[in-house]
Amino acid sequence: MLRFLTAGESHGPELVAVIEGAPAGFDIDVARINHDLARRQKGYGRGGRMAIEHDEVRVVSGIRFGRTTGSPVTLIVENRDFKNWEKRMSADPRDRGEAKAVTRPRPGHADLAGVLKYNLDDIRDVLERASARETTARVAVGAFAKQLVAPFGVSLVGYVAGIGATEARVPSDLTIDELARVTEVSPVRVADAEAEQAMIAEIDECKKSGDTLGGIVEVLVAGLPPGLGSHVQWDRKLDGRIAHALMSVQAVKGVEFGMGFGAARVRGSQLHDEIGYDSAARRFTRHSNNSGGTEGGMTTGEPLLARVAFKPLSTLMRPLKSADIRSKAEAAGTIERSDVCAIPAAAVIAEAVVAYEVANAFIEKFGGDSLAEITRNYTGYVEQLRNY
Ligand SMILES: Cc1cc2nc3c(=O)[nH]c(=O)nc-3n(C[C@H](O)[C@H](O)[C@H](O)COP(=O)(O)O)c2cc1C
């Protein structure tokens, strides 16, 4: 099994991820990790912070001459903005300054619950870690994880299916590679030119009025064999594991697979994916994929499709009502530098989060300490399926 932890504050010196359990012998292209970090920084509607940062990963352990060694992999991303925050984010008690405390919690953020829980009197102690800047480390982990499953033909794409009231059409005739190419060049990561214009207009309007926007992203995974995850225990179910990981991303309010909540409104006969058999390919087939690629907590062999709902960002330039944590007096929520809409970036983050879960399930199923061992196990399983 893989596991990882992240550490680091939004305006601290660095973000860190330590990944353990990665087998040896996998080629890791650091440029591909940096490519995903750059994708996360893009998107119409981002604020000033992304103009300051130029995220690049520094590999500190676990990769030698471009290959995993089996040792823990440490990935570090520097926060360039730290140079403007050195005193305010200092670990040295001599740099403490009362005037710098943030005392007006922003509704929708971790601010109030965080200071109450940890008995803190400066909201910055909470917001620095709760910030979605943390997802930089998770995108680095996901980009690494993608390279563990790529040798087995697994590919993923995250894209935008809606921003605010505007839904984007997702053309069903595109391959996953085409969908990735088309959405990559869209400033709002959609494959629908008309929706793109409407989304940009809505973001502009929100910016003017000091408001924020949420949206829906989708993650599509192709090339998965049937049988990743398991039905035998609650915490082995892959849909549950992916949903947990996605729900843990900042601002996520809902996750569904395939037809998702829509499945509750149709009859069983309209929903379940009928089964066939392709004798030439020697594999079972489905006439539809309303399940979104999982049944009983296992992959079915069809593409996996997760939809993720993100709420509008919590920091408003026209702040909502709040109460000061020290004086308890009514006060407007603090204004921190903020995005208007981060949904295009959210799609890249969701893609990374799913990539990690899929890679973890893959390594669990085909377990081994090296690429050679995993390849043997994978090939044997594929053969077993063909002969089933
Ligand atoms: C890519 C991304 C960027 C975000 N940027 C901001 C931001 O600029 N301002 C803000 O108030 N919230 C932002 N958020 C959302 C907050 O981090 C999040 O709402 C907050 O940490 C509370 O967590 P919760 O919404 O999961 O309860 C962002 C979220 C994501 C995924």
PDBQT file of the ligand as one rigid body, heavy atoms in Angstrom, charges set to zero:
ROOT
HETATM    1  C1  LIG A 401      -8.032  25.314  -5.863  1.00  0.00    +0.000 C 
HETATM    2  C2  LIG A 401      -8.700  25.957  -4.686  1.00  0.00    +0.000 A 
HETATM    3  C3  LIG A 401      -8.441  27.291  -4.425  1.00  0.00    +0.000 A 
HETATM    4  C4  LIG A 401      -9.073  27.934  -3.371  1.00  0.00    +0.000 A 
HETATM    5  N1  LIG A 401      -8.844  29.252  -3.201  1.00  0.00    +0.000 NA
HETATM    6  C5  LIG A 401      -9.527  29.894  -2.233  1.00  0.00    +0.000 A 
HETATM    7  C6  LIG A 401      -9.410  31.302  -2.109  1.00  0.00    +0.000 A 
HETATM    8  O1  LIG A 401      -8.670  31.962  -2.847  1.00  0.00    +0.000 OA
HETATM    9  N2  LIG A 401     -10.153  31.908  -1.156  1.00  0.00    +0.000 N 
HETATM   10  C7  LIG A 401     -10.998  31.226  -0.336  1.00  0.00    +0.000 A 
HETATM   11  O2  LIG A 401     -11.636  31.829   0.491  1.00  0.00    +0.000 OA
HETATM   12  N3  LIG A 401     -11.123  29.890  -0.418  1.00  0.00    +0.000 NA
HETATM   13  C8  LIG A 401     -10.413  29.209  -1.337  1.00  0.00    +0.000 A 
HETATM   14  N4  LIG A 401     -10.566  27.853  -1.453  1.00  0.00    +0.000 N 
HETATM   15  C9  LIG A 401     -11.479  27.140  -0.560  1.00  0.00    +0.000 C 
HETATM   16  C10 LIG A 401     -11.011  27.041   0.889  1.00  0.00    +0.000 C 
HETATM   17  O3  LIG A 401      -9.690  26.582   0.978  1.00  0.00    +0.000 OA
HETATM   18  C11 LIG A 401     -11.947  26.120   1.702  1.00  0.00    +0.000 C 
HETATM   19  O4  LIG A 401     -13.280  26.454   1.482  1.00  0.00    +0.000 OA
HETATM   20  C12 LIG A 401     -11.649  26.234   3.203  1.00  0.00    +0.000 C 
HETATM   21  O5  LIG A 401     -10.356  25.752   3.452  1.00  0.00    +0.000 OA
HETATM   22  C13 LIG A 401     -12.649  25.495   4.086  1.00  0.00    +0.000 C 
HETATM   23  O6  LIG A 401     -12.702  24.139   3.810  1.00  0.00    +0.000 OA
HETATM   24  P1  LIG A 401     -14.048  23.415   3.352  1.00  0.00    +0.000 P 
HETATM   25  O7  LIG A 401     -14.641  24.312   2.293  1.00  0.00    +0.000 OA
HETATM   26  O8  LIG A 401     -13.587  22.119   2.780  1.00  0.00    +0.000 OA
HETATM   27  O9  LIG A 401     -14.934  23.284   4.529  1.00  0.00    +0.000 OA
HETATM   28  C14 LIG A 401      -9.948  27.198  -2.518  1.00  0.00    +0.000 A 
HETATM   29  C15 LIG A 401     -10.191  25.848  -2.774  1.00  0.00    +0.000 A 
HETATM   30  C16 LIG A 401      -9.581  25.218  -3.851  1.00  0.00    +0.000 A 
HETATM   31  C17 LIG A 401      -9.838  23.789  -4.120  1.00  0.00    +0.000 C 
ENDROOT
TORSDOF 0
